[in-house]
Amino acid sequence: MSYAHSVRGGVARWKRGVAGHGLRAAVHYAFDGVCDGARADRLASVDAAIGYAHAGSTVTRFTATEAGIAADELGVEQLKAWVAGSDPVTGMHRGYQMQGPDADLLFDATVNAPKTLSLAAMLDPEIAAAFDALQERIRDRTIDMWRTELNARRGAQGRISMDLAQIEVVELKHARSRSLDPHAHTHMWLNARVLGQDGRWSNLDSRTMLRFQTLVNAEGQLAAVTDTEWVATLAAKGFTIDPATGEVEQLQHLVRAFSKRANQIEAAKTRFLAEWRADHPGQEPTVNDQMAIDRRAWAVGRPEKPDMVSEEDWADSVRRELTDLDSALLKQRKPVTPPVTDRAVRVFASDIDRVARLAIADADSRSTSSSGRFSDFTLRAGAVRAVARVVATGDRDVLAAAVDAALDRARGHYLIDLAADSIDVPGGVGRYMLTETATLKRDVDEGMKAQAKRGKNVATHLIDQLASNTKIGGEHGLDEQQTAAACAIAGSSRLVTVIGPAGAGKTTMLKVARASLSGQGRKVLIVAPTKKASSVAGRETGADATSLHALLYQYGFRWSADKDTGRPVWQRLAIGQKDPMSKDGHVYRGPKESAVVDRKTRIVVDEAGMVDLHTMHALLQVTAETGAGIALVGDPAQVNPVGHTGAMALGQRYADTHVDLESVHRFRTEEGKTDTAYANLTLRMRAGDAPDEVAHELVTTGHVRTAATMTELHAAMRDRYLELAGHKDRAALCVATNEEAVTLNDLIQEERIVRGQVTGKVLASATDGSVIYAGDVVQTRQNDSDQNVENRQVWTVRKKTLTGKLLLESVDQKGLTTSIDADYAADKLALAYASTIHGIQGETVHGSIVGPGVDAAGLYVGLTRGKRVNEAFLVATDDATAERQLVESLRRGDLEASLQDNYRALHRELGISAREGVFAPAAWQQRPAGHLLDLDAAEAQISPKHTHDELQIIKDDADRLEDELRKLRQARNDVNADPRRGEGPAVEEIDALQIQANAARVLEREATKASMPELRKLDAIQAERTTRERILDASTATREHHERLLTARHGRVQRPVDVHATQSVGISKRLGETAGPAL
């Protein structure tokens, strides 16, 4: 099983929100039948949410304790109480709750089974039943793992980890997507309120929850591959599971066709929704309206075109589509032998070593873009996934033993433990690193140190003279920082670094530096991580240029991916050694004369921030042998390399000369003038400072567009792209994932067909399964000198030649054409309307669009490609929601370039993590309500003025008024800043609302002051009841009861609950922490 990764860690966090908005959204989502996890709620009240619910509808709640998992049903009102943090049956509040808008209500883990499992279930009722049973077993396994592995936090600043006694989960199951596409998935809502082993309700440790999910994902995949009942059912029907992917092997060819059909439905749905809103101005569709739109969209292109579709009609239609795509599915398949049974198998030492190597490769691949560190959770997840591939048994004991043995092997032979001197290291803390990665970091660090040798910079006046020539320095010449950079690069220091933001004029600076070096009789060689980037730099500067890897190839370096683990494997050939990469068995003779570099050579590495450690290590070996100087030019704040990052940062630390370019020259206003305001905003975005201010400015200055659902957002992105794409400099559209890029490519291609911009005749099939028409914009995905193409070059397809080749015309280079054969098109060609961030790094276009879900580097790159237009598209219904999403995307982590950085970051992380403690309940005399004989009687005597829920309603009302006041003030400020926005709210209206908000906040404070002392007493009684009923064993409970009776008989009366009594919770003092007052 794979889990949704569009939200952080595969888990979405439902927040309380302003005035309880998150609670309303959760209840609405659970009951309205809408299956779109990205949908933004539009309801104004809980009552409206309840009005959407189907009469008699319930959801299933699972309560997990040490005794097992129990299930019951919750109705709308009960779910509302449960989500809010109360007992859904008794209504009793579960401990003190954080009331802020960012407080967690739920953690939503979306379980997405591979698409082929849903298709198989559609074909056969026995498979469908087995699939349902598999999902139930995975659900139970997940819930049990959450209870035993997650924790709450206790003590000062939450430094002590508290194990859990009880968690509760609500399950929402869906058989299809909003496009009525067969795609089984489940939302597992883990309530943020959990019961600790100390009997106290509190919030779950979100840090552990989010980091643990990778292990839950892996366990789901293991079950899909090794669950014997599931595998046997498939085998009886002639189907088998791919152990590496969990997909049904015989149905994988159908996935693309169904996905394309889903995209067509989404496009139709957006069109019908727009028509509905035009007919119902100012309204939002009800659930029944939305379902009618969904079914109408699903029926587009189908002969029956029903207004409404029954469950049976839908299933029959899906089965017909499957058999239309592959008529062989109509035939009965011969049973196959199940590859997995319950029979225990012998696992050899070689198998364990293979699992260990696969596990570390998996874990390392997830750490490359950050630091090279990974956690025990990540390592265990890699081992579980590897066992699914290697060990063919359903015996859980054998599987568990194989995982443990592989972990021991990995830790003992392939890893270093950065936290070896620490105790109680939480499972989510990145403590491990591959020994190979640590060695590589050390070697690059030492190589940079050895490369550095200070020389002299070229005199400023000499650079100024060259820059004054408009053919070299351009129309505007160089600014002060550009001049300093050119002086350093043209000088004799062996290690120079130049860091500049997007649009800082690095190309113009390099052109001047190249002219100076040539005038000195020195060679300039520009290299870049890609052939395309080096070619562009070479054309624009006039220097010799090649890809960095091509230079390394000339100096004997060879690289490949390990066939089993996928890890990079580098080697270097000696002169006279047979080249293993050569098909003809050629012998390596050394670099060609044109590729030779020496002490008079300046190697300029453009886009140096994208160079990984392996590649930089090889380059440093070349320069150490030849004496060539290096100039690293780039921006570490932009896209990271595919491999391990940190190479340019290490270069900056040891550089003889370092220059920061600070001025941005790229952006233009509508009038064609330099847009200094936006340039300054991008610099603040790049720095990562004050993300809330940057997010607000992006929204208020028109650089953000929103839609209520992902479907509507994709349609808006499509339309905006086509609007911008007509410009001669073209447009760029970048998104977070390859899957989303495929979706948008399909949507844009379909719309271009409708508009007549693309012919309807298929010319070729591309590598991602899409079809290519004349007029399509495509991208070549591999360097190929025979075809005269480079990786990531963008072309327009013109026609198919008589010889069967595709004629391509360059989008970027006027007059450049080439022809590619059908084999290249099938393997290395893709639609290029949309791409991931790596696909547009280094581009400059007329307008740029960036989709949701990208990280800080991706957002910065996406919003700096366009000269005139740069826009982010988000799923949100108001500016405040959009700003919160942007703030999350804008946050940057610290770069850990060296091993010393890794150690420091690890110990900072340990300092804010909850560490393990050993819990034993305090003696009854020390518990706040421990001496009460009759808890029910004591509880009946306490009458708070307001309940917790009533206080929450009062607070929500105050929050709502303050939120409305903030919006009015912002609207007023925006109009003052830009009168073109029209007339803003009146000052009198703002003043009147301020009075209401002040009064509401006073009421909240008074109500809280009057109620909290009594409410704390009730909470203490509830904690004591939980301790007696669930935490204490029978003998301890009996002993405590007798001791209380004995105390009472000796004349000591029950004293009132003292909520300020010190509670000794028996937690080990390894961290020197003591428990705070019990409340």
N, C-alpha and C positions, 0 to 999 in steps of 0.2 A: 504494500500500500504506500502511496505517496500522499503527502499532506500539502495543503495549500501554502505556497511560499510568497503570495502577494503582500502579505502582512508580516511584520517582523517575527522571525522564528517560526513561521507556520501557525502563529496564533494571533487572532485579532483580540484587542482589548476593548471591551465595552466600558466606557467611562460614565460616571454619574451625570456629568454635563451641567450646564447652567440650568437651574430650576428643574433638575431631574429629567432633562431631555433624554439622557441615555437610557433611563428606565423605560420611558415611553417607547423609544425606538426598539428596545429589546422585546417588549411585550407585543408590539405591533408585528415585528418580524416573525415571532414564533407562531402567531395565529392567523396572519392574513394570507398564508399560502404562497407568498412571494418568495421565490428562490433565487435571490441575487444578492450575494454577500456584499457587493459594493454599493447597494442601494442606499441613498441618504434619506432618512426619515423626514416626512413633512408634517407629521401630526402635531397638533397644538396642545393636546392634553391626553392624560391617561384615559379619560372617558372616551375620547375619539378612538383610541387604540382598541378599547374593549368593544366599541361599536363595530369595529372591523372584524371581530372574531366570529367564527362560525358557532352557532348555538351548540352547546354540548361538547365543544372541542376540548381536548386535553393534550398535555405533553407528558412524557414519561420522565420521572425523576429516579435516579439511582443513588442510593445512600450506601457508601462504602465504609465499613468499620473492620476491626480485626476479625470479627465474627463472619464477615462475608459481605456480599452486595445484595441489598434489598431494593425492590422497585415498587413505585406507586405512581398514581396519576395526579397531575395538577391542572386545575382549571385556570381561567384567566385571572381571577382575583388572587388565587393561591400563587400563581406564577409571579404576579406583580409583587406580592409580599416576599417571595423567595428571592427575586432579583434584587429587591431593596435591602436584603440582608436580614430578614426576619424569618422565624419559623412559619412555613406556609400553613400549618395546621392550627397551631395555637396563637399565631400572630405575635409571639414574644420576640422582642428584639434580641439579636445575637451579639451582645457585647457592644463596646463603644465603637462607633464608626467614624471614619474620616468623611467629612461632609463636603469637601471641596469638589469643584467640577472635574478635576483630574483623578479623583478617587476611582479605583477599579471596582466594577460591579461583577463582571464576568470575564473569563478567558475562553475564547471561542476557537477551538481547534477544528478545522475543516478537514475531514477525512475524504480524500478523493481517490477512489479506486482507479487503476488503469482503465482506460476507455474500453479496451477489448473485453474486460470482465463483464461490463454492462451489456456489450453486444452479445456475448455468449449467453447471458441470462435471458436476453430477448428471444433467443432461438429455441430454448428448451425449458419447460417448466421445472424439470428436475435440477438443471443447472441453476435456475433462478432460486430454487429453494436452498440449494447448497451454498449459493452466494450469500443469501440472507443469513444463513447460519454462520458462515465465515465472518461476516461483518459483526455479528453478535459476539463471537468469541474474541475478535480483535477489540471490540468495545470493552468487554470485561477485563481483558488483559491491560488495556490502557488505563482504565479506572484504578485497577489494583496497583499499577506502577506509580500512578500519581500519588496515591495514598501513602505508599511506602517510601517513595523517593523524594517527594517534595517536602517543604517545611514552612512554618511560620517563623516570625522573628521576635525575640524577647530581649530584655535588658537595655542598657543605655545605648541609644542610637541603633537598636536592633542588631547588636553584635553577636547575639547568641541564637543559634538555630534550635527551633523547637519541632520535634517530630509530630506527626499528625495522628489523631485518633479517629477523625471522621472527615470525609469530604462528600460533597453532593454534586451530581452532574445531571443536567437535563439533555436529552438526546432529541435532535430534530433530524428526521430522515427524509431524503428526497431521492426519487428514482430518476429524475431527469433535470436538465438545466432549464433556465427560463426560456430557451429557444425550443423547448420540448424535445431536446436532443437526449437520447438515452445516455445518461451519465450519472450513475448512482454516487451519491455523496452524503455525508452525515456531518451535521454540526454538533459537536460535543461541547456543551456549555459547562465549564467548571466554575462553580460559584466562588467568588473571591473570599467569602467568609468561610473559614475552616476551623475545626475544633482541634486545639493542641492537646498533647498528652497531659498537660497540666490542667485540663478542664476549662480553658479559656477560649472563647471565640475571638478570632482576630483575622486580619487580612493575610492571604497567602503571600509568600515571598515571590514577587513577580520576577525578580532576576533569575532565580532558580527555575521557575516555570518556563520562561522563554528559552532558556538555554537547554533545558532538558528535552525539549520537543524533538530534537534531532534523533534522540535515542528512541522515542516513541515511534517516529517515522520508520526507523530501521526495524523495530520489532514487528510493525505492520507488514513490511516487505517480507520479512522472514516467514510470517504466518501465511502470506499469500503463496509462497513457494513451497513450504514444507507441511502445511496443514493436510493431513492424510485424507480426511473426508472430502475436502474440496478437490484435491488433486485426483483422487480416485474417481469422483463424479465426472470430472472433465475427461479423464482417460477413457472412461466407459463410453463417452460420446465421441472419442477420436481426437480430443484436443490435448495439447500439452502447454506447460507454462515455461517461458524463458526465465531461468533462474537469475539472470542479471538484471532484468527489467520488471519481472512480474506480469508481463503481458502474455495473452494467449497467442502463441506463435502463428497459428493458422488464420488469425483474424487481423493481424497488424496492418495488412494492406488496405483495410477498409477505413482506418481511422481518419486519414486525410480527407476522404470523400465526405464523411459525416461532419467533420470540422468545417469544411467549406460550405456545406449546406447550412450549418448553424450560423455562419457569418451572414449568409443570405437572409436568413430569418431575422437576425438582429437588425439588418438594414431595413427590412420591411417593417419591423416593429417600430423603429424610430420614425419612419414615415407616417404610419398609422397613428402613432401617439401625437405627432405634430398636428395631424388632421383633427384628432379628438379635441385637443386644446384650442384649436382655432374655432371649433364649433361650441366650445364651452369656456369662454373667456373667464379668467379669474378662478377656475375650479381645478381640482385635481381628481384624477380617476379613482373610483372606488376599486375595491378588490375585484368585484365582478367585471367592472369595465376593463381593468388591466388583464384579467384572464381572457376576456373576449378578444382584446387586442393581440394577446399572445397566440391564441388559437388561429385568429385570422392571418397573422404573419406566418405561422407554421404551415397554413394551407396554401400559401402562395406557390404557384408552380405545380400544385397537385391537381389532378383532374376533378376530384370531388369538391374541393374548396368549401368545406362546411363552415358555417358560422361558429358552431361549437363542436368539439370533438370529445367523444366519450373515451374512457380508459381503454376499452376494447378496440375501438376504431384506431386510436393512437398506436397501440401495440401491433395491430394487424398491419398498419401502414409502415411502421418501422421494419417489420419483418419482410414486407414486400420490397422495400428499398434495399435491404441487405441482400436478398436473393437476386434482385435486379443487378446489383453490383457484382455479385459472384453467384452464378447459377449453380455452382458445385455445392453450395450450402443446402440445396434441395435434396441432395442425395444423402442417404444414411452413411455415416462415417464408420469405418471399422474401429473397434476398440483397440486401444494401445495399452501396453504395460505401464502402469503408474511408475514414474521415476522415483517416487518417494513412498515409503511405507513406514509403519510403526516399528519395523524390525531394527534393532540396534545394529549399527555398523561400526567397523573398526576404523578409527581415524589415525592415520600414520603421522610420524614426525614431519614428513615432507608436506603433508596437508596442513598441519598446524603452522609451519613456516610460511606456506603460501597464504593462509588466512592472515597471518601477522603482517606480511608484506602488503596485501591488499588493504588491510585495515589502516596502516600508516599512510598509504598512498591516498586513501579516501580522506583521512583526517587532515593530511598536509594540504590537499587540494582546496580544502575549505579555509585554510589559513593564509593562502598566498598573498591576497590583496591587502592584508593588514599587518601581520607581524611575524608569522611563522609559528606562533604559539597556538596550542589547542588544548582543550580540556579533557578530563577523563570521560565526560559524557560523549564528546565528539569521537574520542578513540574507541570507546565501547560501541558506539553506533557503527563505526567503520567495521569493527570486528563482527558485529551481528550481520551486517549486509554481506560481508565476505563469507561467513558461514553459510548463508543462504545460497551462495554460488558454488561452494566447494563440498559441503557435507550433505549427502543425499539421504536424509532420514527425517522422520517426523518425531523421533524419540526426543522429548524435551530435555531429558537428562544428558543425552549425548550432545545435543546442540549447546546446552549451557556449559558443559565441560570443555567443548571445543572453543567456545568464546573465551573462557577463563584461561585456558592453556595458551591461546593465541595472544592474549593480553600480556601474560607473563613473558612470552617470547619477545613481543614487541618492546616491552619495557626493558628487558635485559639485554637486547642485542641491537636495537635500532633507534632508541630514543635517549635523550637526556632529560632529566627531571630538574627544572629550574627551581622547584620548591622542595628539593630534597632535604633542606634544613628546616622545613616548616612542618607543623603538625596540624591535623584537622583541616586539611585543604578541601574546600567545597568542590563538589564534582563539576560545577560549571566554570571554575577558574582555569584559565589557560596556563597549565603548568608544564606541559610537554613540548618538545621540539625534536624533529628529526636530527640525529647526529650529523647527517649529511648537510642539512640546512644550516646548523650552527657552524659547521666547518666552512661552508660557503660564505656565510656572513663574516667570519673571521678573515678569510682569504681576501675578500673584496675590501674590507677595512684596511688590512695591511697593504694591499695593492695600491689603494688610493694614497696611503701615507708614503709609499715608495715612489709613486708617480710624481708627487709634488716636488717641484724644484723651482724656486723663484727666479725669474729672469727680469727683463725690463719691458715695460709697456711702450708702445709706440707713442710719440709725442702727440698731444691733443691737436696742435695746429696742423699737423700732417693729415690727420683724420678729417679735420674740418675742411681742408682743401679738397680732399676727395669727395666729401659729402656735398660740397657746393656745386659739383657737377650734377645737374639734374638727371643725366643718364645713369648715374650711380646712386646718388643720394635721394633721388626722387624730387618731387615738387617742393616738399617742405624740409628736406635735409634731415639731420638727426638732432634729437634733444640731448640734454646733458647726460642722462643715463645711457642712452644709446651710444653716445660718443665714447663714454668710459668703457662700455662693453666692447666696442670695436677696437679701442686701444689695447685692451687686454688680450683679445683673441689674436690680433695681429702682432702681439709682442712675443717674447721668448719664454715666458713661464710655461712649464710643462703641464700644469693642471689649472684650467680656468673654468669657472661655472658662471652661467648667466641665467637667472630665473626671471621670468616675466609673465604677467597675466595674459589672457587671451586678448589679442588686438593691440599688443604693446609695440608692434613694429619690429619684431625680431628679424624678419626677412630682409627688410631694408638695411638694418644694421649689419647683417651677414654679408650683404652685397658690398658694402663699403669695406668691411674687414677683408673680404676676398680680394678686392682691388689692391689693398695695401700689401697683403701677403704676396700677391703676384708681382707687385713692384719690387719686392725684396728678393725675388727669384726663388720663393718658397712655394711648395706644393700645397694646395688646399683640397681636401677630400671631405665632402659632406656625406655622412651616412645617417640612416634613420631606421627605426624598427621595422618599417615596411618599405617595399620597393616603390610604392605609389608616393609616399611622403618624400623619399629621397629624390625621386624624379621631379616632383614639384619644386623642391628646394633647389635642385640643380638648374632647372629652367629659369627660375626667378632670380638666381644669384649669378648664374654664368659659371659656376664651379663644377668640377668633376663630382659626380654623385653616384652612389650605389646604396643598396640596402646594407645594414650593418652585418647581417648574416652572410651576405655575399662576400664581404671583406674577410670575415672569419673563415669562410669556406676556402678561400684562396690560401689562407695560412694553416690549412690542415685540420680545422675543427669540423667534426661531424656530430650530428645530433639526431635523435629519433625518440620515439615513445616506446617504452617497454610494452610488449604485446599483451602482457597479462595485467599489469597494474596501471599502465598508462603514464607512469612517471617519466620525466625527461631523462634521457641517457646521453651524456656527452663524452666524446673521446677526441684525441688528437693524433693525427697520423704523422709518422716520421717520414722524411724524404726517402723514397724507395719502397715504402710500405704499400701493399695492395689496398686499394680503396674498397671497403665493403659496401659502399653506397653505389658503386659503379656497376651497372648491369653487364658491362663488357670486361670487367676485371682489370680496369686500368690501374696503373701504379701512380701514386702521388709523387709529383716532381717538384713541388714547391709552388709559390705564388707566381702568377704571370707577371711579366715585366710591368704591365700597365697597373697592376695592383700593388706593386711594391711601395712601402712607406719607409721613411727614414727620419733622421734627426731634423731635416728641413721640412718635414711634413706636419701640417696642422690638421688633425682629424677633428672635424666638427660633428658632434653627435646631435642632430636635431631631434626634437620630441624626446629628449633624454629621460624625461619622467616616465616614459613607457618602456624603458629598458630594464629587464629583469636581472637578478643577481647572476644567474648562470652566464648570460650573454656578456654582462659587464666584466665578469671574471675572465672570460676568454679574451676580451678586448684589452684588458690590463696586461695579460701575458704577451700579447702582440706588441704593445707599446713598450713594455719592459725590455723586450728583445731588440726592438728597432730604434728606440729612442724618440719615437714620434710623440708630439704633444697632443693633448686632448683638450677640447673645449666642449663642455656639456651645456647645451642650450635647451631649455624646456621649462616645464611648470609642474612640479609635483602635486599641485592642487587639482590638476586635471585627471584624466583617466589613468588608472593604475595599469601596470603591465599584466599580462596574462599569468606570468610566473611570480616569483617572490619579489616584493617591492623593497625600496630603500636604497637602491644603488646611487641615484642622484643625490639623495640626502647625505650619504657618506662622502661623495665627491665634494659637496659643498663644505663639509667640515674641514677637509684637508686642503682645499683649493688655495693656490698661491694668490689668486685674485678672484674675488667674487663680486658680481654686480647684480643689483636688483633693478629691473626696469619697472618703473612705477606709473608711467603715463600710458593711457589707452587711447589709440587713434582710430579704432575700427568703426565705431558706431556713428550713425548719421540720423539727424532729425528728418521730418517729412520735407523740410525745406532744403535738405542736403548739407546742412551745417553739422559740425562735430557735436555729437550729443554728449557733452561733458557730464550732465546729471546722471545719465544711465551708466556712463563709464565709471563714475565714482561709486554707484550702487553695486556694480559687478565686483569692484575691488573689495567692498565690504562683504559681499557674498562670499568671495574667495577666502577672505581672512577668517570667516566663521565667527566673527564677533557680533554680539547683539542680534542673534537670529530673529528675535521677535520684531525688532525694528525693521530689519531687512524684509521680512515677510510682509509686514504691513505696507511698506513702501512699494513692494512688487504688486500687491493687490490694488492699492489706491492709484498707482500710475498706469494701470491698464495692461500689465504684463501677465495677468492671470485670467484664464477663462474657466468656467465651471459648468457642470451639468449634474443632474440629480442621480443619474445611473451611469454605469459603465457603458451600457449600450448607447445612450444619448451622447456620452463623451466621445466614444469612438466615431460616431457619426459627425460630431462637431469637428473633431480632428481631421477627419477625411475631407470635409468641406473646406476647412481653413487651408489645408495643404493644397488642394486644387486651386483655391483662390490665389495663393502665393506662387504656385509652381509655374505660372505663365511668365514670370519675370525672367529676363535673360540670365540672371545669376542663379536661378533655380531656388528651390526651397529644401529644407531638411526637416525630417520628422524622426525623432528618436524616442525610444521607449525602453522600459526596464528589462524585458525578457524577449527571447527569440519567438516565443509563442505569441506574444502580443504583436510583434512585428509581422508575423505571418497573417494574423487576423486583419491588421490594417492594410497590409499589401493586397489582400483579397478584396477588401471593401473599396479601396481606391481603384483597383483594376476594374471591378464590376461597374463602378460609377463612370469610369472613362469609356467603357464599352457603351454604356447607355448614352453618353454624350457624343459618341462617334469619334473619340480621340484615339481609340484602339480598334483595329479590325477584329471581326469575330472569327477569323481563321486561325486555328492553332498551328504554330510553327515549330514548337518544341516543348518538351517537359523539362522542368528545372529540378535542381537537387532536392528542394524541399517538397516536391510533389505538386507544385503549382504548374500551370500551363502558361506558355509564353505566346503572345500575339504580336503582330506588327504594330509598332508604336509604343510598346511597353518600355519602361525604364528598368534596366537590370544592372546587376553588379557581378563582375567576375570575381571569383573567390580563391584563385590560386595564380601565382606567377607562372607564366608559360611563354617562354621566348618564341617557341614555334608558332603559337597562336598570336603573338605580339600583344599580350595582355598582362596586366598586373593585378595583384590581389586588391580588392576593394575599388577598382576603377569602375566608374559609372558610365553606362552607355544607353543609347536608344536603339531598339531593334528596328531595322529598316525592312528587311525582307529575307526570304530564304533563296539562296542561289540555286542554279541548276544542278550544282554538285551536292546539294543538300546541306550546305553550310549556312550559318546565320550571319548576315551582314550587320555589323554594329557600327554606330557612329558615336564618337565621344561626346559626352555632355559638357565636359570641362575644356577640351582642346578643340577649337574650331578646325574643321577639315580633317581631323584624324579619324580614320576608319580601319576596321579590321574584320576578318572573318574567322569564325570558330566552328569546329566540327561538332557533330551531334553528340559525340561521346563527352566532350568537354561541357557542352550545354547541360547534359543530363546529370553530370557529377559536380560541376563547379560554377553553375550559373544560378542566380536567385533574383527575384523581384527586388527592386531597390527604392520603392516609394518610402518605406519605413525601415529603420534598422535600430539595433542597439546602440548605446553610446559609443562603443569602440568603432562603429561604422562611420561616425561623423567627426571623430577626433581629428583636428587639424584642418577641417573644412572652413571655408568662408562663403556664405550664401546670402541671398537677399533676405530671406525670412526663415526663422528656425522655430520649431514646435517641439516641446518636450512633454512626454506623458507622465502619468502618476507613478509613484513607487520607486523612483530613482533615488540614489544616495546623494550626498552633498557634492561629490565630484561630478556625478552625472547631471545634476541640476545645473551646476555652474557651466559645464560644457554645453549643455543644451540651450542655455540662455545667453550664450556668448558667440554662437555661430553666425547669427544674422547681422547684417550691416544696418538694416532698417527695422526689422521686426524680430522680436524674441518673446515667445509666449509659453507659459506653462499651463497645462490643462489638468484639472483636478475634479474628482467626484466630490461635490459639496453643494449645499443649498444656500449657503450664505457666506459672506466674506470672513466671518469669524472662524468658521470651520476650515475654509481654505487656508487661512493664516496659520492655524494650528498644524495642518498637514505640512505646510512649508517649513515651519519651525523644526519639525521632526526631521525633514529631509536635509535641512541646512546644518545640522549638528555634525561636527567632524571629530573623529577620534585622533589620538596622538599617534604619530608615526614612530614606530620602533625600528630604527634602521640597524642599530648594532646590538650585540648581545647584552651590553651594559644597559641599553634602553629596555630590552626585554626584561631584565632582572628588576629594574626600577618600576616598570609598569606592573609586573606581577605583584610586587609587594604593595603597591598602591591599591591594586584590586583586592588583595587579601585584607587590606585595612578597612575596606568598606563592605566586606562580605560577612554574612552570618556564619559563625563557626560552630562546630558540633559541641553539644553539651550533653550530660547524662542527667535525665530527669527522674526525680522521684517526688511525689506529692509531699508538700509540707505537712508537718504534724497538725492535727485538727485545731490545737490551741493557737496556732500561728496563722490559720486561714481566716480571712475576715468574717465569714459566716460559719466557721467550723463548729462553734459551740452551740448553735441553735438546735434544739431538740426537734422542733416541728417547723420545717421550712415553709409548708403551706400556710400555717397560721401566721408566721412572721410576715410572709408575703402579703397576706390579706390585710394586714394592719398598715401597709404602706400605700399611700394614695398621692402620687405625684400630680402636680397641676396639669401637666401635659405629658403625653406619652412620647417615646422617641419618634414615632411616625408623625405625630402632630407637630413636634418641633421641626421635623424635616420639611413639612408643608409650609410652615412659617418661614423657614430659611429659604426654601425654593422661591417663595413669593418675593422675598427681598432680593434674591439673586436675579430673578426675572426683571424686576424694576431697574436694578443697576445695569443689567445688560442692555435694556432698552435705552437707558440714559446714555450709556457709552456709545451706542449706535447713533443717537441723535447728535451728540457732541461731535462725533467723527464726521457725520454728514455736514454739520455746520462748518467744521474746520476745512473739509474738502472744498466746500463752496467758497469759503474765504480765500483758499489757496488758488482756486481756479474758477472764476466767475462763469466760465463757459458751461459748468455743470448745471446751471439753472438756479432756481430759488431753493434755499435750504430751510430747515425747520426754524420756527420763530423762537426768539430768546425766551418769550413768555412760556412757550410750551416746554422748553427745557427746564426752566425754573420750577414750573408746577410739578414736573416729574421728579425733580430733585427733592422737593418737599415730601412727596409720597415715598420715595426711596429711603430718605432719612427716617421717616416714621416707621417704615417696615423694619429697618435695621434696629431701631430702638426697641420695637416690639420683640424682635428675635432675642436681643440681649436680655431683656427683662424676663421673657419666658424661659430662657435657658437658665438664668440665675435662680429662678423660682423652682425649677423642676429637676435640675441635675443632681442635687444631693439625694433626693429620694430615688431617682432613676439609678444612681450608682449603687444604692442599697439593693435594689431589685436585681441589678446585674450581678452583684456579689452573691446573692442568694441563688441565682440561676447557675453561676459557676460552681457553687458548693453542691447543688443538686447533681450537676453533671459529674463532678468528682466522685460523689458517693455512688451514683448509679452506673457509671461507665469506666471510671479510672481505677478505683480501688478494687483489689481482689476481695473475695467473700470473707476471708478470715480477718483482714485488716478492717473492713467495714464493720464487722461484728465487734471487734475489739474497741474501735472508736465509739460505737454506740454505747457499749457498757461503760466506758470511761466518762462519756458525757452524762449518763444517768447517775453514775457515782458522784460526779461533781455536783450535780443538781441536788442530790439527797443530803449532801453535807452543807446545804444552806446557801450555796452560791447560785443566784438566780441568773437566768439568761440575760446577758447584757445586749444592748442594741448593736446592730451591725456597725463596726468601725471600719469605714472604707479607707481610712488612712493607715491602718495597721500595716506593719512591715510583713511582707509575705516571703518567707524563705522557700524558694521553689526547688531547692536541692540541685541546682545546676552546677556542674563542675566549674571551678574557678581557674581554668587553664588560661583564660584571657584576662584574669584579674578583674572581671566584671562582677557586680552584685546586682541583685534584682531590685527594681524600683518599687514604689508603693503599689499595692494592689488596688485596682479600681473595679 
